[in-house]
Amino acid sequence: MAIEIKVPTVGESISEVTLVKWLKKDGDWANRDEVIAELESEKATFELNAEQAGAIKILAQEGDTLKIGDVVCSIDTDAAKPEGAAAPVKEETAAKSAEQPQAANPKTQTDIKTTPVAAAIIADKKVDVKKVTPSGSNGKILKQDVLEALSNPGKKPGIELFGRTDRPEKMSNLRKTISRRLVEAKNSTAMLTTFNEVDMSAIMDIRAKYKDKFKEAHGVNLGFMSFFTKACSYALLEWPAVNAYIDGESIIYHEYCDISIAVSAPKGLVVPVIRNAESLSMAEIEAKVVELAGKAKDNKLTIEEMTGGTFTITNGGIFGSMMSTPIINIPQSAILGMHNIIQRPVAVNGQVVIRPMMYVALSYDHRIIDGRESVSFLVRVKELLENPQLLLFGQDPVKSLLEL
């Protein structure tokens, strides 16, 4: 019996997807629930699984744009199962790894995806994987990539010296969506940016003193994002307009903080959401950041994980940015930009001292957020970051004790 495998429903607003890559060839055998193809919507990349075991007949080609419900392939469940195809893919991979224990070693040490053959060559020739340019799906290193690196030492593979070749590439649905939303944000909001600077000394001292104990107790690293998320949550609750958005002729105020975190994924910028960040501990925030960033890197984020944020934090500092004007993530009304920490001379109590300083930028929609609110919000974030003890109560512990 032949069963049809159709494009599944992936979200209320998604009507079509692109078939990015087949992981099986026409006629190949697939086990039940085995991943057979990668699809991409305008918001995320997701996998298509075989609903039953059988031989695949491909009906849609890579690059095709498909509607929800379109048939992608059929599976002949009555087809004879070829030898060696009874085990699921994960078990086959494990068996190959067992036969070639040296092949898994480079991948484990460098956390880089490789095919078994490529990994074996890397281990045998002691190739520096940093000098190999991956060409496989999701950044996987293929056999040919390693051979090119060996044939062209000191030269980036695939690049011809003094070459003038142009390479056209179809824009992905995700990149189309990013482009459309950025232009829409610029054209549909009265966007303005205000700046301030933060002395990161106190936070860096805390991290230096407690990072090992924090990791031991909670299993995650103590990063900067938890401090910024916590500080923004307090400031958002104090200045609700920054946490609101315009809906027609109404303003929708949120009494909770769903913080979107801008993350660079292989196919573009994504903004997964930390729900109810105002109620989470530092460790819970850090764990959620690690979880969402990992899913983004592997293109595993669901649409639900990327929708519904009330405010966004973006960190250009990890790429070395010193200052920028981030673009609002509509329909939100504001976004905070973190930047690189630079040792700079600053005046403290009349003396010039060297401090680790970070510029922070708040881009906001002036239609809903006035200058007083935007500046006060950013000043409050600065105060909380420079005095991390305030993050426990949202105010000075002594004043809290005295109810002042």
C-alpha positions in Angstrom: 0.0 0.0 0.0 1.3 3.5 -0.9 0.6 6.3 1.7 1.0 10.0 0.9 3.3 12.2 3.0 2.0 15.7 3.0 3.2 19.1 4.2 2.0 19.4 7.8 0.4 22.4 9.3 3.1 24.4 11.0 1.3 27.5 12.2 -1.9 29.5 11.7 -0.2 32.2 9.6 1.9 29.8 7.5 0.4 28.8 4.1 3.5 27.6 2.2 6.9 26.2 2.8 10.1 25.4 0.7 11.5 22.0 0.3 15.1 22.7 1.3 16.8 19.3 1.2 16.0 15.6 0.7 17.8 13.3 3.2 16.7 10.3 1.2 16.9 9.4 -2.5 14.1 8.2 -4.7 13.6 4.5 -4.0 15.4 4.6 -0.7 14.1 2.7 2.3 12.9 4.8 5.4 12.1 3.5 8.8 9.0 4.8 10.6 9.6 8.3 12.1 12.9 8.6 10.3 13.7 12.1 9.1 13.4 12.1 5.3 13.5 15.8 4.3 14.0 19.4 5.6 11.3 22.0 5.0 11.5 25.7 5.7 8.7 28.2 6.4 9.0 31.9 6.6 9.7 31.5 10.3 11.6 28.3 10.9 13.2 25.2 9.5 11.6 21.8 10.5 11.9 18.2 9.6 9.6 15.8 7.7 9.3 12.3 9.1 8.2 9.0 7.5 4.8 8.1 8.9 5.4 4.4 8.0 8.3 2.3 7.0 8.8 1.6 3.3 10.3 2.7 0.0 10.1 6.4 -0.8 8.9 7.8 -4.1 9.9 11.4 -4.4 7.2 13.7 -5.9 8.5 17.2 -4.9 12.0 18.5 -5.7 14.5 20.5 -3.7 13.7 24.2 -4.0 10.0 23.7 -4.7 7.5 25.9 -2.9 4.7 23.8 -1.5 1.3 24.6 0.0 0.2 23.2 3.3 -1.3 19.8 2.5 0.6 19.3 -0.7 2.0 15.8 -1.3 5.8 15.7 -0.9 6.3 12.0 -1.5 4.7 8.6 -1.1 5.9 5.5 0.8 5.3 2.0 -0.4 4.7 0.0 2.8 4.6 -3.3 0.8 8.0 -2.8 -0.7 10.6 -5.4 0.2 13.0 -4.2 2.9 16.6 -4.2 1.7 19.3 -5.9 3.8 20.8 -3.6 6.5 17.8 -1.3 6.5 15.9 -2.8 9.4 17.7 -0.6 12.1 16.8 3.0 12.5 19.3 5.6 11.3 20.5 6.5 14.7 21.4 2.8 15.4 23.1 2.6 12.0 25.2 5.7 12.7 26.1 4.2 16.1 27.2 1.0 14.5 29.4 2.9 12.0 30.9 4.9 14.8 31.7 1.7 16.7 33.5 0.4 13.6 35.4 3.6 13.3 36.0 4.9 16.9 38.6 7.3 15.6 36.1 8.9 13.3 34.0 10.3 16.2 36.9 11.8 18.0 37.4 15.0 16.0 33.7 15.7 16.2 33.6 15.2 19.9 36.7 17.4 20.5 35.6 20.3 18.3 31.8 20.0 18.5 31.7 20.2 14.7 29.5 18.0 12.6 31.2 15.6 10.1 30.4 12.6 8.0 32.1 9.4 9.3 34.4 9.4 6.2 35.4 13.0 6.7 36.0 12.4 10.4 38.2 9.5 9.7 40.4 11.5 7.2 40.6 14.4 9.8 41.8 12.0 12.5 44.3 10.2 10.1 45.8 13.3 8.6 45.4 15.4 11.8 43.6 18.2 9.9 42.8 21.4 11.7 39.0 21.6 11.4 39.1 25.3 11.7 40.7 25.4 8.3 38.0 23.3 6.7 35.0 25.1 5.1 31.9 22.9 5.5 29.5 22.6 2.6 27.0 20.1 4.0 23.6 20.7 5.5 23.6 22.7 8.8 27.4 23.2 8.5 28.4 19.5 8.3 31.9 18.8 7.0 31.9 16.4 4.0 34.7 14.2 2.6 35.3 16.7 -0.3 35.7 19.6 2.2 38.5 17.9 3.9 40.2 16.9 0.7 40.1 20.4 -0.6 41.6 21.7 2.7 44.5 19.2 2.3 45.0 20.2 -1.4 45.0 23.9 -0.6 46.9 24.5 2.7 46.9 28.1 3.8 44.2 28.9 1.3 40.4 29.0 1.9 38.9 26.2 -0.1 36.8 27.1 -3.1 38.2 30.6 -3.4 40.2 31.3 -6.6 42.8 34.0 -6.2 41.9 37.1 -8.2 38.7 35.5 -9.2 35.7 37.6 -10.2 32.9 35.1 -10.1 29.4 36.1 -8.9 27.3 33.4 -7.2 23.5 33.8 -7.3 21.6 32.1 -4.5 17.9 31.9 -4.0 16.8 33.9 -0.9 15.3 31.6 1.7 11.8 32.0 3.2 13.4 33.0 6.5 15.6 35.6 4.9 12.6 37.0 3.0 10.7 37.3 6.2 13.6 39.0 8.0 13.9 41.5 5.1 10.2 42.2 5.0 9.9 42.7 8.8 12.9 45.0 9.0 11.6 47.3 6.3 8.1 47.2 7.8 9.6 48.2 11.2 11.4 51.1 9.7 8.4 52.3 7.7 5.5 51.7 10.2 7.0 53.0 13.4 8.3 56.4 14.6 11.6 54.8 15.7 14.1 56.7 17.8 17.2 55.5 19.7 18.6 56.7 23.0 22.0 55.8 24.4 23.7 55.4 27.8 26.7 53.6 29.2 27.1 51.1 31.9 30.0 50.4 34.2 30.2 46.6 34.2 32.7 46.4 37.1 30.2 45.0 39.7 28.8 42.4 37.4 32.3 41.3 36.2 33.4 41.0 39.9 30.4 38.9 40.7 31.0 36.6 37.7 34.7 36.2 38.6 33.9 35.4 42.2 30.9 33.1 41.8 31.0 31.6 38.3 32.5 28.3 39.4 30.1 27.8 42.3 27.2 28.9 40.1 28.2 26.3 37.4 28.6 23.6 40.1 25.2 24.4 41.7 23.1 25.0 38.6 24.9 23.3 35.7 25.0 26.4 33.6 27.4 29.3 33.2 26.8 32.7 34.7 26.6 35.0 31.7 25.7 38.6 31.1 22.3 37.8 29.6 20.7 36.8 33.0 21.7 40.2 34.5 20.3 42.2 31.5 17.1 40.1 31.4 16.5 40.5 35.1 17.3 44.3 34.9 15.0 44.8 31.9 12.2 42.9 33.6 12.2 45.2 36.6 12.4 48.3 34.4 9.6 47.1 32.1 7.3 46.6 35.1 8.1 50.1 36.2 7.7 51.7 32.7 4.8 49.6 31.2 4.7 51.7 27.9 8.0 50.2 26.9 6.5 46.7 27.4 3.3 47.6 25.3 2.3 47.7 21.7 -0.2 49.5 19.5 -3.1 47.5 18.2 -5.2 49.6 15.9 -6.4 52.5 18.0 -5.7 50.7 21.3 -2.5 50.2 23.4 -2.0 46.7 24.7 -0.1 46.7 28.0 1.5 43.5 29.3 1.7 42.8 33.0 4.4 40.1 32.3 7.7 40.2 30.6 8.2 37.8 27.7 11.8 38.7 26.6 12.8 37.9 23.1 16.6 37.1 22.7 18.1 37.8 19.3 20.2 34.9 18.2 22.2 34.3 15.0 21.2 31.0 13.5 22.7 29.4 10.4 19.9 30.7 8.2 19.5 34.1 9.7 18.5 36.1 12.8 15.9 34.5 15.0 14.3 35.8 18.3 13.2 33.0 20.6 11.3 34.0 23.7 11.9 33.6 27.4 8.4 33.5 28.9 7.6 35.2 32.2 11.2 36.3 32.6 10.2 38.5 35.6 9.4 35.3 37.6 12.6 33.3 36.7 15.8 33.0 38.7 19.2 33.8 37.3 19.9 30.1 36.8 16.5 29.5 35.1 17.2 32.4 32.7 20.7 31.1 31.9 19.3 27.6 31.3 16.6 28.9 29.0 19.1 31.0 27.0 21.3 27.9 26.5 18.3 25.8 25.5 17.0 28.4 23.0 20.4 29.2 21.6 21.1 25.5 21.1 17.8 25.0 19.2 18.5 28.0 17.1 21.9 26.7 16.1 20.4 23.4 15.1 17.4 25.0 13.4 15.1 23.2 15.9 13.1 26.2 17.2 9.3 25.9 16.9 7.1 28.7 15.8 5.6 28.9 19.3 9.1 29.5 20.7 9.7 32.5 18.4 6.3 34.3 18.7 4.7 36.5 21.4 7.6 38.4 22.9 6.9 41.8 24.5 10.5 43.2 24.5 13.7 42.2 22.8 17.4 42.2 23.9 20.1 41.9 21.2 23.8 41.5 21.9 26.0 42.8 19.1 28.9 42.8 21.5 29.6 39.2 20.9 30.7 40.2 17.4 32.7 43.2 18.6 30.2 45.9 18.0 30.8 49.0 20.1 27.6 50.9 19.3 24.6 50.4 17.1 20.9 51.4 16.7 18.9 48.1 16.8 15.7 47.9 14.8 12.4 47.2 16.7 11.1 43.7 16.5 7.5 44.5 15.5 4.8 44.5 16.9 6.9 45.2 20.0 7.7 48.8 20.8 11.3 48.7 22.0 14.5 46.8 21.8 17.7 47.0 23.9 21.1 46.7 22.3 24.0 45.4 24.3 27.5 46.0 23.0 31.2 45.2 23.5 32.8 45.8 26.9 35.8 48.1 26.5 38.3 49.2 29.1 38.0 53.0 29.0 39.0 56.0 31.2 36.1 57.5 33.1 35.7 60.1 35.8 34.8 58.7 39.2 34.6 61.0 42.2 36.8 63.5 40.4 39.4 60.9 39.5 40.2 59.4 36.2 40.0 55.6 36.4 39.9 52.7 34.0 36.6 50.8 34.0 35.0 48.1 31.8 32.3 50.1 30.1 29.5 49.1 27.8 27.3 51.3 25.6 23.6 50.3 25.6 21.1 51.5 23.1 17.3 51.6 23.4 15.4 51.9 20.1 11.7 52.6 20.7 8.5 53.6 18.9 7.9 57.2 19.7 4.2 56.9 19.0 3.7 55.0 22.3 6.9 55.7 24.3 7.8 59.3 25.1 11.3 60.6 25.7 10.8 60.7 29.5 9.8 57.0 29.6 12.6 55.8 27.2 15.3 57.7 29.0 14.0 56.8 32.5 13.8 53.1 31.5 17.4 53.1 30.2 18.6 54.9 33.3 16.8 52.3 35.5 18.5 49.5 33.6 21.9 51.2 34.1 21.2 51.6 37.8 20.3 47.9 38.3 23.3 46.7 36.3 25.8 48.9 38.1 24.3 47.8 41.5 23.4 44.1 41.0 22.2 43.8 44.6 19.2 45.7 43.6 18.1 42.8 41.3 17.1 40.8 44.4 14.2 43.1 45.3 14.2 45.6 42.5 15.3 48.3 44.9 17.8 49.0 47.7 17.6 46.2 50.3 17.9 48.7 53.2 15.0 50.8 51.7 13.0 47.6 51.2 13.6 46.6 54.9 12.6 50.1 56.1 9.7 50.2 53.6 10.9 53.5 52.2 
